[in-house]
Amino acid sequence: MQKAVIQLETLTCPSCMQKIHNAVKSVEGVDKDSIKVLFNSSKVKLEFDSEKVSIENIENAITALGYEVKKSQIKAR
């Protein structure tokens, strides 16, 4: 498993947080219990299995909702 922090352009409401959480949760290979959407810092923290999914796939799930990803950082666990 790898840890990732995805920096978003902005989060404007709690409803946005829930939409992003649900989208990331639906991606195969993401540890569903690890997902944290942080409103104040506009970040998504999660763990994922890099053999099942890439960070780009996770970013695509977020951008498909209309949110902009500024950058992603992956840390080996």
N, C-alpha and C positions, 0 to 999 in steps of 0.2 A: 504494500500500500504506500501511496505517496500522499503528502499533504500539499494542499494548494490554497493560495489566497488570490482571489480574483477581485481586482479593484474596478468598481463601476464608476461611470461618469457621475451619476447622482441617483439617489433614492428620494422620492418625494412623499411617500405615504406608507403606512403599515400594510395597506393592500398590495402595494408593489412588492414588499418583502415576502408576503405570502405567495404571490404569483411566481416569484423567482425561486423560492424554496420548493414549491411544487414542481416546477420545471426541472430543477437540478435533481430532485428526488426521483424523477421519472427516468433519468439517464441510467442505463444498465452499466454497472461497474462502479457506481458511486456508493460509498458507505452512507446509507440513508440516515443513520444515527449521528453522523459527524457533521452534518450540514448546519452552519450557523450563518444567517444573514444579519449583518450588523448595520442598522439604520444610520446611526450617527457618523460612521466612517465610510459608508457606502461600500462595504466589502462583503464577500462571500467566502467563508472558510469551509473547507471540506477535505475529506480523504477519498481517494479513488484508486482503483486497481488499473494500473497503466497497461496491463496486458489485455484488458477488456475495453478500455475507453481512453481516448486522448483528451488532453485539456482543451483542445480545439472543439471537440464534440460537446463538452460541457459549456464552453463559451457560446457555441452555436445555439444551444438550448436557451440561453439567456438573451442573445441578440434576436432570436426569433420572436421574442415577446416585445421587442422594440427598445430594449435597454442597451446602452453602449458600454462595452468593456474597454477600460483604459489600458490595463495591463494585467498579466497573471504572473504569479511567482510559484514555482514548484519546489518543494523541499523533499529530498529523499528521507524516508523514515527509517 
